[in-house]
Amino acid sequence: MAGHSKWANIKFRKAAQDSKRGKIFTRLIREITVSARAGGGDPSCNPRLRTALDKAYGNNMAKDTVERAIKRGTGELEGIDYEEVTYEGYGPGGVAILVETLTDNKVRTVAEVRHIFAKRGGNLGTSGSVAYLFKRRGLISFPGDADEDRILEAALEAGAEDVVHEDEHIAVYTEVQALHAVAAALEAAGLKAEEVELTQIPETSNRVSGEEAEKLLKLLDALEENDDVQNVYANYEMSDEEMARIQAAS
């Protein structure tokens, strides 16, 4: 089960997105509100809400901010009615891209997403055009210097699907419904995770380099900058050297 993950570059993109504190707070508030609306305000009965709350508190969001977001979702407070829409498309090099959004205006959002794809060398596709290339899974992340043997043993006993060493992180993958049970078992074993979340993992990869790689990362950056975008996933694979070169040039 253990080994180097070919999806390691996805975490690089996510780290870049989450480093923008204002953006992540806005996205978390929207996610909490929509999660509460969809599954109720009790996190013990709503795994999606529990995941959003864990992330919010992990980012030091104030408790009253979290509670207001939940109440807007359950209807106890008035708020904007966000709708979940996922867009699918292809980027430079034929890389498949999923764009998860929460929007109060689908006409505006689809126009903006289509414009970003077109401007950055991609194409917005139809529903179902790339979604089949991804699988929704639970992800529990640990620092790369954590005790991998202990994590592997505890994760297997708790019912995890896979454990892989991804550069500077150790990743534990689970079925969606098993995410919090596995996370709780790992914590009970004295293993403190950096992050617990639901994610989309590509089932095939598309290797890119050179100009295509540069254009692809600019496209992903532009999508992540959009206010309505919650998450961006792509099935690209890129060497560490290529990634370092692009980072140094930017």
C-alpha positions as CSV (number, residue, x, y, z in Angstrom):
1,M,0.0,0.0,0.0
2,A,2.8,2.4,0.8
3,G,4.7,4.2,-1.9
4,H,5.1,7.4,-3.8
5,S,1.8,8.8,-5.2
6,K,1.6,9.9,-8.8
7,W,-1.0,12.4,-7.6
8,A,1.5,14.4,-5.4
9,N,1.3,17.4,-7.6
10,I,-2.4,17.8,-6.9
11,K,-1.5,18.7,-3.3
12,F,0.8,21.4,-4.6
13,R,-2.1,23.1,-6.3
14,K,-4.2,22.8,-3.3
15,A,-1.6,24.3,-1.0
16,A,-1.3,27.3,-3.3
17,Q,-5.0,27.8,-3.2
18,D,-5.3,27.4,0.6
19,S,-2.5,29.8,1.3
20,K,-4.8,32.7,0.4
21,R,-6.5,33.1,3.8
22,G,-9.3,35.4,2.7
23,K,-10.3,33.0,-0.1
24,I,-10.3,29.9,2.0
25,F,-12.4,31.6,4.7
26,T,-15.0,32.6,2.1
27,R,-15.0,29.1,0.6
28,L,-15.3,27.5,4.0
29,I,-18.2,29.6,5.0
30,R,-20.0,28.7,1.8
31,E,-19.3,25.0,2.3
32,I,-20.5,25.1,5.9
33,T,-23.8,26.8,4.8
34,V,-24.5,24.4,1.9
35,S,-23.5,21.4,4.0
36,A,-25.9,22.4,6.8
37,R,-28.7,23.0,4.3
38,A,-28.2,19.7,2.6
39,G,-27.7,17.4,5.6
40,G,-28.8,19.4,8.7
41,G,-26.9,21.4,11.3
42,D,-25.7,18.4,13.5
43,P,-22.2,17.4,12.4
44,S,-22.5,14.1,14.2
45,C,-25.2,13.2,11.6
46,N,-23.7,15.1,8.7
47,P,-20.2,13.9,7.6
48,R,-19.8,16.7,5.0
49,L,-20.5,19.3,7.6
50,R,-18.2,17.7,10.1
51,T,-15.4,17.8,7.4
52,A,-16.1,21.5,6.8
53,L,-16.1,22.3,10.5
54,D,-12.8,20.5,11.1
55,K,-11.2,22.5,8.3
56,A,-12.7,25.8,9.5
57,Y,-11.4,25.3,13.0
58,G,-8.1,24.1,11.7
59,N,-7.8,27.4,9.9
60,N,-8.6,29.3,13.2
61,M,-12.1,30.4,12.1
62,A,-14.0,32.0,15.0
63,K,-16.8,29.9,16.5
64,D,-19.4,32.6,16.1
65,T,-18.6,32.8,12.4
66,V,-19.0,29.0,12.1
67,E,-22.3,29.1,14.0
68,R,-23.8,31.8,11.8
69,A,-22.9,29.9,8.7
70,I,-24.6,26.8,10.0
71,K,-27.7,28.8,11.0
72,R,-27.9,30.3,7.5
73,G,-27.8,26.8,6.1
74,T,-30.5,25.5,8.4
75,G,-32.7,28.6,7.8
76,E,-32.4,30.0,11.3
77,L,-30.8,33.1,9.7
78,E,-31.3,34.7,6.3
79,G,-28.6,34.2,3.8
80,I,-27.6,33.8,0.2
81,D,-29.0,30.6,-1.5
82,Y,-25.9,29.0,-3.0
83,E,-26.2,26.2,-5.6
84,E,-23.6,23.5,-6.2
85,V,-22.4,23.2,-9.8
86,T,-19.5,21.2,-11.1
87,Y,-17.9,22.1,-14.4
88,E,-15.8,19.8,-16.5
89,G,-13.2,20.5,-19.2
90,Y,-9.8,19.9,-20.6
91,G,-6.6,22.0,-20.2
92,P,-3.4,22.2,-22.2
93,G,-1.9,18.7,-22.9
94,G,-5.4,17.2,-22.7
95,V,-5.4,17.3,-18.9
96,A,-8.9,16.6,-17.5
97,I,-10.2,19.2,-15.0
98,L,-13.0,19.3,-12.5
99,V,-14.2,22.6,-11.1
100,E,-16.5,22.5,-8.1
101,T,-18.4,25.8,-7.5
102,L,-20.9,27.2,-5.1
103,T,-22.8,30.0,-6.8
104,D,-25.8,32.3,-6.4
105,N,-25.8,33.0,-10.2
106,K,-25.1,30.1,-12.5
107,V,-25.3,32.3,-15.6
108,R,-22.5,34.5,-14.3
109,T,-20.4,31.5,-13.1
110,V,-20.5,29.4,-16.2
111,A,-19.6,32.5,-18.3
112,E,-16.6,33.2,-16.1
113,V,-15.4,29.6,-16.1
114,R,-15.8,29.3,-19.8
115,H,-13.9,32.5,-20.4
116,I,-11.0,31.3,-18.1
117,F,-10.8,28.0,-20.0
118,A,-10.8,29.7,-23.4
119,K,-8.3,32.4,-22.5
120,R,-5.8,29.9,-21.0
121,G,-5.8,27.3,-23.7
122,G,-8.5,24.9,-22.4
123,N,-12.0,23.9,-23.3
124,L,-15.1,23.7,-21.1
125,G,-16.8,20.4,-21.7
126,T,-20.2,19.0,-21.2
127,S,-21.5,17.3,-18.0
128,G,-19.9,13.8,-17.7
129,S,-17.1,14.5,-20.1
130,V,-14.3,14.0,-17.5
131,A,-16.1,13.2,-14.2
132,Y,-15.7,9.5,-14.9
133,L,-11.9,9.9,-14.7
134,F,-12.1,10.9,-11.0
135,K,-13.1,9.1,-7.8
136,R,-14.3,10.8,-4.7
137,R,-12.4,9.6,-1.6
138,G,-11.6,10.6,1.9
139,L,-8.1,12.0,2.5
140,I,-6.2,12.2,5.8
141,S,-2.8,14.0,5.6
142,F,0.2,13.7,7.9
143,P,3.6,15.4,7.8
144,G,6.2,13.6,5.7
145,D,8.4,12.9,8.8
146,A,5.6,11.2,10.7
147,D,5.9,7.5,11.7
148,E,4.7,5.9,8.5
149,D,4.7,2.3,9.9
150,R,2.5,3.3,12.8
151,I,0.2,5.2,10.4
152,L,0.0,2.3,8.0
153,E,-0.8,-0.2,10.8
154,A,-3.5,1.9,12.4
155,A,-5.0,2.9,9.1
156,L,-5.3,-0.7,7.9
157,E,-6.9,-1.7,11.2
158,A,-9.4,1.1,10.8
159,G,-10.4,0.2,7.3
160,A,-8.4,2.7,5.1
161,E,-8.1,2.0,1.4
162,D,-4.5,3.1,0.9
163,V,-1.5,4.8,2.5
164,V,1.1,6.5,0.3
165,H,4.1,8.7,0.9
166,E,3.6,11.8,-1.2
167,D,6.8,13.9,-1.1
168,E,6.4,16.0,2.1
169,H,3.2,14.3,3.2
170,I,1.8,10.8,4.1
171,A,-1.7,10.4,2.7
172,V,-4.3,8.0,4.0
173,Y,-7.1,7.4,1.5
174,T,-10.6,6.1,2.6
175,E,-14.0,5.5,1.2
176,V,-16.1,8.6,1.6
177,Q,-18.3,7.3,4.4
178,A,-15.4,5.9,6.3
179,L,-13.3,9.1,6.5
180,H,-14.2,10.3,10.0
181,A,-14.2,6.8,11.5
182,V,-10.6,6.2,10.2
183,A,-9.5,9.7,11.2
184,A,-10.9,9.1,14.7
185,A,-9.1,5.8,15.0
186,L,-5.8,7.4,13.9
187,E,-6.2,10.2,16.5
188,A,-7.0,7.6,19.2
189,A,-3.8,5.9,18.3
190,G,-1.9,9.2,19.0
191,L,-1.5,10.1,15.4
192,K,-2.5,13.8,14.8
193,A,-3.5,14.6,11.2
194,E,-2.7,17.8,9.4
195,E,-5.9,17.7,7.4
196,V,-9.0,15.6,7.0
197,E,-11.0,16.2,3.9
198,L,-13.0,14.8,1.0
199,T,-11.3,15.1,-2.4
200,Q,-11.4,13.9,-6.0
201,I,-8.6,11.5,-7.1
202,P,-7.9,10.9,-10.8
203,E,-7.9,7.3,-11.9
204,T,-5.6,8.0,-14.9
205,S,-2.9,10.5,-15.3
206,N,-1.7,12.8,-18.1
207,R,2.0,13.8,-18.0
208,V,2.8,17.4,-19.1
209,S,6.0,19.4,-19.5
210,G,7.5,22.5,-21.0
211,E,5.1,25.1,-22.4
212,E,2.0,22.9,-21.9
213,A,2.9,22.5,-18.2
214,E,3.3,26.3,-17.8
215,K,0.0,27.0,-19.5
216,L,-1.8,24.4,-17.5
217,L,-0.7,25.8,-14.1
218,K,-1.7,29.3,-15.2
219,L,-5.2,27.9,-16.1
220,L,-5.5,26.2,-12.8
221,D,-4.4,29.3,-10.9
222,A,-7.0,31.4,-12.8
223,L,-9.8,29.0,-12.0
224,E,-8.8,28.9,-8.3
225,E,-8.8,32.7,-8.2
226,N,-12.5,32.9,-9.2
227,D,-14.7,33.8,-6.2
228,D,-17.3,31.1,-7.0
229,V,-14.8,28.2,-7.3
230,Q,-14.5,25.9,-4.3
231,N,-12.1,23.3,-5.6
232,V,-10.2,22.5,-8.7
233,Y,-8.9,19.0,-9.5
234,A,-6.8,17.9,-12.5
235,N,-5.3,14.6,-13.6
236,Y,-1.9,16.0,-14.6
237,E,1.4,14.5,-13.7
238,M,4.6,16.6,-13.6
239,S,8.2,15.9,-12.6
240,D,9.5,17.7,-9.5
241,E,12.2,19.3,-11.7
242,E,9.5,20.7,-14.0
243,M,7.5,22.0,-11.1
244,A,10.5,23.7,-9.6
245,R,11.4,25.3,-12.9
246,I,8.0,26.8,-13.3
247,Q,7.9,28.0,-9.8
248,A,11.3,29.7,-10.1
249,A,10.2,31.4,-13.3
250,S,6.9,32.7,-11.9
